[in-house]
């Protein structure tokens, strides 16, 4: 329950920490696009160098990042195996019915693995170095143009920030309820699948009940303090775009140019 | 038969996400006598709740071992030992009403006994019995626990633990958040249950008057260690040291100290309750 790294904030004073959330989010989203430019080992190498540079500049230890990847490892491996087993082409090493292990399959598997891991690492780097509240402010700012299309951007970002705010509480509470039910003789992770599913009821019901109560309290408190949806709101925390932010977007641009150059140099298209 | 609890060099910590939290229990040695009523006091974060969890196998020692009755909890434990311990040790958490989940009160109270292999018909009988013991009407059994008042929920939650018929009862501030009358009723209930059934009871509390009224022995915790474990009168006799541990004294004792200081006299004994203080005052001829 406490092993979840994604969505946690590590306080610090690094270059990454001082970036504006908007530039971080933009850069991360852009990086995911850039990843799809890579098509051979030279370009993937460049992306790895860039990723490691980003992780290094966040000043959070690498083991934390590895722990962030670990829970998703099975999903990644599953996808990689599908790629490896069902992609043909190049030298074929093994063939058994529809399953083939080929040169292209292995290569594709490796590339997909790299893509997954890099995307997770970069997005973890963003969430580890950004306070959840800044993250939602950043998302709010980036979504602002959608207001013209009558999308309730402020309400959405408020919902997001409230949910993020209560994630730690929910985790604590889950732990507490689990302990309480353990003390009453529940064994988690034992018995048949059906029995295991039954042990979840005594956890989820109290959690639902307390979450609903909390939501009601929260709504009342907000109303008492004069909150009304749809009003134009000022913000307490102002986002400020600095030279660093422009610089990091320029770095992203540089990365794109180098990627395209490497691609054409090595593969010709 | 009452059970003894033994801690031998117990050190434990929580694994909290990427950061391993500092030790919450530091080489604890403790012997709780069978049939005793012990209060655990100490500053917030001193390790009181962790000590309770260690008795129930919810916090496994990284070093040393805990012995409850004949069962040993240590880092290399199997699940069966934990289940044995949990059957014998009933643990009432802080705000236990947050663990209620049953469709009916009866179902919730039966949950513990059923987990420990009591047949359904028998569990229902037990539920009927304990619900009256905690001062509720048996008609409540068919109601949803979510429809009850705060005090009733608390009683149902405690009934759910008592229904397991534990030999050891550990409680983490069972009176927190209740009105004074409700709190007193709950503690009286626990106290009489303790005496009737000959349990070994441990109670975490912040209210020193509760300690004075209900407990026999006191464990003072500070920074993950047990700094004192003694008869309650000896513990409260040394108020200077208690201040260092951020621990209060009972009202009567504070009043006694004040009188002693003002009048320049010394009473024969440490008074913990109003009655004791009144008697002492009569004895020295002040009343």
Interface residues (C-beta under 8 A of the other chain):
Chain A: X2 X3 X4 X5 X8 X10 X63 X64 X67 X173 X176 X177 X179 X180 X181 X182 X183 X184 X185 X186 X187 X190 X201 X202 X203 X205 X206 X209 X210
Chain B: X15 X16 X17 X18 X53 X56 X58 X79 X83 X86 X87 X89 X90 X91 X93 X96 X98 X99 X100 X101 X111 X112 X115 X116 X146 X160 X161 X164
